[in-house]
Amino acid sequence: MRKGIVLLLPLLLILAACGPIIGQLMRVADGVKNFQVVGGDLSSLRKGAHVLVVGPFDLAPGAWEIARGDEAALFATEFNRAEFFNAELHMGDRYAPAAKGIAEAKAKSAAQLKADYGLEAEPDVLMFATVLNRDTIVAPARGVIMEVAYQLEFFNPATGKSAVVRVTVREQFKDCIKLVVAELTRQVLAASL
């Protein structure tokens, strides 16, 4: 009996260590997986611009959201935290189709947006987004990892032109948007050189 316990104990320790080891090996696949400009020019964006993040975001067929409007709020928060854009949030009707809020915002001038939405400053850029797809997996000893793809549109109300970016990120949900904003910042700075 004692000999069986002595042999079983190392086996249990090895099996218990597999989860954390596998979880850490999965970190290799984390981070921004894809970043591409699919329309317009990122050099039209600049550090210090006043950005109005318009939420809630749109959803591509098959995509799903965590909580309606939360990601728009997180983008505005991360832009301000990164001290790259001066961001404000406008949350339209949470239950109306996102396309309706986008069309309304695009039809207004910067001065109208400031007055109608009670903004601190006239926005230089409006940001709309579409969640293209989302998937989650459980990583041992790390928790739930999310892979999410966004299409971000940065619309200039003065010119009527947009810069459109598609970005895919894989990380814990709480860090996904932080990584997207960091990569966007890096790409905008590189495009302006």
C-alpha positions in Angstrom: 0.0 0.0 0.0 2.8 2.4 1.0 4.7 1.6 -2.2 1.6 2.4 -4.3 1.2 5.8 -2.6 4.9 6.6 -3.2 4.5 5.8 -6.9 1.2 7.6 -7.2 2.4 10.8 -5.6 5.0 11.8 -8.4 2.5 10.9 -11.0 -0.1 13.3 -9.4 2.5 16.1 -9.2 3.4 15.7 -12.8 -0.3 15.8 -13.9 -1.0 18.8 -11.7 1.9 20.7 -13.3 0.6 20.1 -16.8 -2.2 22.7 -16.6 0.1 25.7 -15.7 2.7 24.5 -18.2 0.1 24.3 -21.0 -1.4 27.6 -20.0 2.0 29.3 -20.2 2.8 27.7 -23.5 -0.5 29.2 -24.9 0.9 32.7 -24.1 3.1 32.4 -27.3 -0.1 32.8 -29.4 -1.3 35.9 -27.5 -1.2 39.5 -28.7 -2.2 41.3 -31.8 -2.5 38.7 -34.6 -3.4 40.9 -37.5 -3.5 44.7 -38.2 -4.3 46.0 -41.6 -5.5 49.2 -43.1 -8.4 48.3 -45.4 -9.4 51.8 -46.4 -8.1 55.4 -46.2 -4.9 56.5 -44.7 -3.7 56.3 -41.0 -1.6 59.4 -41.4 -4.9 61.3 -41.3 -5.0 60.5 -37.6 -2.8 62.5 -35.2 -1.8 62.4 -31.6 -4.0 64.7 -29.4 -7.0 64.6 -31.8 -10.4 64.8 -30.2 -12.1 61.5 -30.9 -15.7 60.7 -30.3 -16.2 57.0 -29.8 -19.8 56.2 -31.0 -21.4 53.1 -29.4 -22.7 50.6 -29.2 -20.7 48.8 -31.8 -22.1 46.9 -34.8 -21.9 43.1 -35.0 -21.1 41.1 -38.1 -23.2 38.0 -38.6 -22.2 35.3 -36.1 -20.3 37.7 -33.8 -21.5 38.4 -30.3 -20.9 41.0 -27.7 -20.0 40.8 -24.0 -22.4 43.6 -22.9 -23.9 46.1 -25.3 -21.8 49.2 -25.3 -19.1 48.1 -22.9 -16.4 47.8 -25.6 -17.1 51.4 -26.9 -16.6 52.6 -23.3 -13.4 50.6 -22.9 -12.0 52.0 -26.2 -12.7 55.6 -25.0 -11.1 54.8 -21.6 -8.0 53.2 -23.2 -7.5 56.1 -25.7 -7.4 58.5 -22.7 -5.3 56.3 -20.6 -2.7 55.9 -23.4 -2.7 59.7 -23.7 -2.9 59.4 -27.5 -6.4 60.6 -28.3 -8.6 62.9 -26.2 -11.6 60.6 -26.3 -15.3 61.1 -25.4 -18.0 58.5 -25.6 -21.5 58.9 -27.1 -23.8 56.0 -26.4 -26.7 56.0 -28.7 -29.8 53.9 -28.3 -28.5 50.6 -27.0 -31.3 48.7 -28.6 -31.5 50.3 -32.0 -29.4 49.0 -34.9 -25.9 50.4 -34.8 -26.2 51.6 -38.4 -28.8 54.1 -37.3 -26.5 55.8 -34.8 -23.6 55.8 -37.3 -25.7 57.4 -40.0 -27.0 60.1 -37.5 -23.5 60.9 -36.3 -22.0 61.0 -39.8 -24.7 63.5 -41.0 -23.7 66.1 -38.4 -20.9 68.6 -38.4 -18.4 68.7 -35.6 -20.1 71.8 -34.1 -23.5 70.0 -34.2 -22.0 66.9 -32.6 -20.6 69.0 -29.8 -24.0 70.8 -29.2 -26.3 67.8 -29.7 -24.2 65.3 -27.6 -23.0 67.7 -24.9 -19.3 67.2 -25.7 -16.4 69.1 -24.2 -14.8 69.7 -27.6 -15.7 69.5 -31.3 -14.5 66.0 -32.4 -11.8 65.8 -35.1 -12.6 62.2 -35.7 -15.6 59.8 -35.0 -14.8 56.2 -34.3 -17.3 53.5 -35.2 -16.5 49.8 -34.9 -17.9 46.4 -35.9 -17.1 43.2 -34.0 -16.3 40.8 -36.9 -15.9 37.7 -34.8 -15.2 36.5 -31.3 -14.1 33.2 -29.8 -13.1 32.2 -26.3 -11.0 29.3 -24.9 -10.1 28.4 -21.4 -6.3 28.4 -20.8 -5.2 26.3 -17.8 -4.0 28.5 -14.9 -4.8 31.6 -16.9 -8.5 31.8 -17.3 -10.6 32.7 -20.3 -8.7 33.9 -23.3 -10.6 35.7 -26.0 -9.8 36.1 -29.7 -11.7 39.0 -31.2 -11.5 40.8 -34.5 -12.6 44.4 -34.9 -13.1 46.7 -37.9 -12.5 50.3 -36.7 -13.6 53.2 -38.8 -12.1 56.7 -38.1 -14.4 59.2 -39.8 -13.4 62.8 -40.2 -16.6 65.0 -40.1 -14.8 67.9 -41.8 -13.6 66.0 -44.9 -16.1 63.1 -44.9 -13.2 60.7 -45.4 -12.5 57.6 -43.3 -9.5 55.4 -42.3 -10.6 51.8 -41.8 -8.6 49.3 -39.9 -9.1 45.6 -39.2 -7.4 44.2 -36.2 -7.4 40.7 -34.5 -6.2 40.3 -31.0 -5.9 37.2 -28.7 -5.6 37.9 -24.9 -7.6 37.9 -21.7 -10.7 40.1 -22.4 -9.6 42.8 -19.9 -6.4 43.4 -22.0 -7.7 42.9 -25.6 -8.7 46.6 -26.1 -5.5 47.8 -24.4 -3.4 45.9 -26.9 -5.5 47.1 -29.9 -5.0 50.7 -28.7 -1.3 50.2 -28.2 -0.9 48.7 -31.7 -3.1 51.5 -33.3 -0.9 54.1 -31.6 2.2 52.5 -32.9 0.8 52.2 -36.4 -0.4 55.8 -36.5 2.9 57.1 -35.3 4.7 55.0 -38.0 2.4 56.2 -40.7 3.0 59.8 -39.8 6.8 59.5 -40.3 
